[in-house]
Amino acid sequence: MQDLNRLKVVLVEQKKTGKWLAAQLDKDPSTVSKWCSNKIQPSLEMLIKIAEVLNVDARELIVTTK
């Protein structure tokens, strides 16, 4: 099964870039890039902020394991 990154999918669906998200969160664009490529994961607090900025439920950004 291919690794699916929901953050990357939501950004594409909303026609937004990682650079845009980084600016909204006052984060380095390379950090957002690492989130989108599954190299690192944001903290739970940051995940909630990301969801607020993207106007989605935080659960939409998490891939279920079932």
FIKOLZA-1660 file (N, C-alpha, C; in steps of 0.1 Angstrom, whole numbers, plus 5000, padded with zeros to 4 digits):
% residues 66
   i   px   py   pz ch aa at
   1 5008 4988 5000  A  M  N
   1 5000 5000 5000  A  M CA
   1 5009 5012 5000  A  M  C
   2 5005 5022 4992  A  Q  N
   2 5013 5034 4990  A  Q CA
   2 5010 5043 5002  A  Q  C
   3 5021 5050 5007  A  D  N
   3 5020 5060 5017  A  D CA
   3 5011 5071 5012  A  D  C
   4 5001 5075 5019  A  L  N
   4 4992 5086 5016  A  L CA
   4 4993 5097 5026  A  L  C
   5 4996 5108 5021  A  N  N
   5 4997 5120 5030  A  N CA
   5 4985 5129 5029  A  N  C
   6 4976 5129 5039  A  R  N
   6 4964 5136 5038  A  R CA
   6 4967 5151 5037  A  R  C
   7 4977 5156 5044  A  L  N
   7 4980 5170 5043  A  L CA
   7 4982 5175 5029  A  L  C
   8 4991 5167 5022  A  K  N
   8 4994 5170 5008  A  K CA
   8 4981 5170 4999  A  K  C
   9 4972 5160 5002  A  V  N
   9 4960 5158 4994  A  V CA
   9 4951 5170 4996  A  V  C
  10 4949 5174 5009  A  V  N
  10 4941 5186 5012  A  V CA
  10 4946 5199 5006  A  V  C
  11 4959 5201 5006  A  L  N
  11 4965 5212 5000  A  L CA
  11 4962 5213 4985  A  L  C
  12 4963 5201 4978  A  V  N
  12 4960 5201 4964  A  V CA
  12 4945 5203 4961  A  V  C
  13 4937 5197 4969  A  E  N
  13 4922 5199 4968  A  E CA
  13 4918 5214 4969  A  E  C
  14 4925 5221 4978  A  Q  N
  14 4922 5235 4981  A  Q CA
  14 4930 5244 4972  A  Q  C
  15 4938 5238 4963  A  K  N
  15 4947 5246 4954  A  K CA
  15 4956 5256 4962  A  K  C
  16 4962 5250 4972  A  K  N
  16 4971 5258 4981  A  K CA
  16 4985 5251 4981  A  K  C
  17 4995 5259 4984  A  T  N
  17 5008 5253 4984  A  T CA
  17 5014 5252 4998  A  T  C
  18 5024 5244 4999  A  G  N
  18 5031 5242 5012  A  G CA
  18 5037 5255 5016  A  G  C
  19 5042 5263 5007  A  K  N
  19 5047 5276 5010  A  K CA
  19 5037 5286 5016  A  K  C
  20 5025 5285 5010  A  W  N
  20 5014 5293 5016  A  W CA
  20 5010 5289 5030  A  W  C
  21 5010 5275 5032  A  L  N
  21 5007 5270 5046  A  L CA
  21 5018 5274 5055  A  L  C
  22 5030 5274 5051  A  A  N
  22 5041 5278 5060  A  A CA
  22 5040 5292 5064  A  A  C
  23 5036 5301 5055  A  A  N
  23 5034 5315 5058  A  A CA
  23 5023 5317 5068  A  A  C
  24 5012 5310 5066  A  Q  N
  24 5000 5311 5075  A  Q CA
  24 5004 5306 5089  A  Q  C
  25 5013 5297 5091  A  L  N
  25 5016 5291 5104  A  L CA
  25 5029 5297 5109  A  L  C
  26 5036 5306 5102  A  D  N
  26 5048 5312 5106  A  D CA
  26 5059 5301 5108  A  D  C
  27 5059 5292 5098  A  K  N
  27 5069 5280 5099  A  K CA
  27 5078 5281 5086  A  K  C
  28 5089 5275 5087  A  D  N
  28 5098 5274 5076  A  D CA
  28 5092 5265 5065  A  D  C
  29 5092 5269 5052  A  P  N
  29 5086 5261 5042  A  P CA
  29 5092 5247 5041  A  P  C
  30 5105 5245 5045  A  S  N
  30 5111 5232 5045  A  S CA
  30 5104 5223 5055  A  S  C
  31 5100 5228 5066  A  T  N
  31 5093 5221 5077  A  T CA
  31 5080 5215 5071  A  T  C
  32 5072 5224 5064  A  V  N
  32 5059 5219 5058  A  V CA
  32 5062 5209 5047  A  V  C
  33 5073 5211 5040  A  S  N
  33 5076 5201 5030  A  S CA
  33 5079 5187 5036  A  S  C
  34 5086 5187 5047  A  K  N
  34 5089 5175 5054  A  K CA
  34 5076 5168 5059  A  K  C
  35 5066 5177 5064  A  W  N
  35 5053 5171 5068  A  W CA
  35 5046 5164 5056  A  W  C
  36 5047 5171 5045  A  C  N
  36 5040 5166 5033  A  C CA
  36 5046 5154 5027  A  C  C
  37 5059 5152 5029  A  S  N
  37 5066 5140 5024  A  S CA
  37 5068 5129 5035  A  S  C
  38 5061 5131 5046  A  N  N
  38 5062 5121 5057  A  N CA
  38 5076 5119 5063  A  N  C
  39 5085 5128 5061  A  K  N
  39 5098 5127 5068  A  K CA
  39 5097 5130 5083  A  K  C
  40 5088 5140 5086  A  I  N
  40 5085 5143 5100  A  I CA
  40 5070 5145 5101  A  I  C
  41 5065 5145 5114  A  Q  N
  41 5051 5147 5116  A  Q CA
  41 5049 5159 5125  A  Q  C
  42 5039 5167 5122  A  P  N
  42 5036 5179 5131  A  P CA
  42 5031 5174 5145  A  P  C
  43 5033 5182 5155  A  S  N
  43 5028 5179 5168  A  S CA
  43 5013 5179 5167  A  S  C
  44 5006 5174 5177  A  L  N
  44 4992 5174 5178  A  L CA
  44 4986 5188 5178  A  L  C
  45 4993 5197 5186  A  E  N
  45 4989 5211 5186  A  E CA
  45 4990 5217 5173  A  E  C
  46 5001 5214 5165  A  M  N
  46 5003 5220 5152  A  M CA
  46 4993 5214 5142  A  M  C
  47 4990 5202 5144  A  L  N
  47 4980 5195 5135  A  L CA
  47 4966 5202 5136  A  L  C
  48 4963 5206 5148  A  I  N
  48 4950 5213 5151  A  I CA
  48 4951 5227 5144  A  I  C
  49 4962 5234 5145  A  K  N
  49 4964 5247 5139  A  K CA
  49 4963 5246 5124  A  K  C
  50 4969 5235 5118  A  I  N
  50 4969 5233 5104  A  I CA
  50 4954 5231 5099  A  I  C
  51 4947 5223 5107  A  A  N
  51 4933 5221 5104  A  A CA
  51 4925 5234 5104  A  A  C
  52 4928 5242 5114  A  E  N
  52 4920 5255 5115  A  E CA
  52 4923 5264 5102  A  E  C
  53 4936 5265 5099  A  V  N
  53 4940 5273 5087  A  V CA
  53 4934 5268 5074  A  V  C
  54 4933 5254 5073  A  L  N
  54 4927 5248 5061  A  L CA
  54 4912 5247 5062  A  L  C
  55 4907 5250 5073  A  N  N
  55 4892 5249 5075  A  N CA
  55 4887 5235 5073  A  N  C
  56 4894 5225 5079  A  V  N
  56 4890 5211 5079  A  V CA
  56 4890 5206 5093  A  V  C
  57 4883 5195 5095  A  D  N
  57 4884 5188 5107  A  D CA
  57 4898 5181 5108  A  D  C
  58 4904 5182 5120  A  A  N
  58 4917 5177 5121  A  A CA
  58 4918 5162 5118  A  A  C
  59 4907 5155 5120  A  R  N
  59 4906 5140 5117  A  R CA
  59 4908 5138 5102  A  R  C
  60 4905 5148 5094  A  E  N
  60 4907 5146 5079  A  E CA
  60 4922 5146 5075  A  E  C
  61 4930 5150 5084  A  L  N
  61 4945 5151 5081  A  L CA
  61 4952 5138 5086  A  L  C
  62 4944 5129 5092  A  I  N
  62 4950 5117 5098  A  I CA
  62 4945 5105 5090  A  I  C
  63 4954 5097 5086  A  V  N
  63 4950 5085 5078  A  V CA
  63 4948 5074 5089  A  V  C
  64 4937 5067 5088  A  T  N
  64 4933 5057 5097  A  T CA
  64 4942 5044 5094  A  T  C
  65 4944 5037 5105  A  T  N
  65 4952 5025 5103  A  T CA
  65 4944 5012 5101  A  T  C
  66 4931 5014 5101  A  K  N
  66 4921 5003 5099  A  K CA
  66 4916 5003 5085  A  K  C
% end
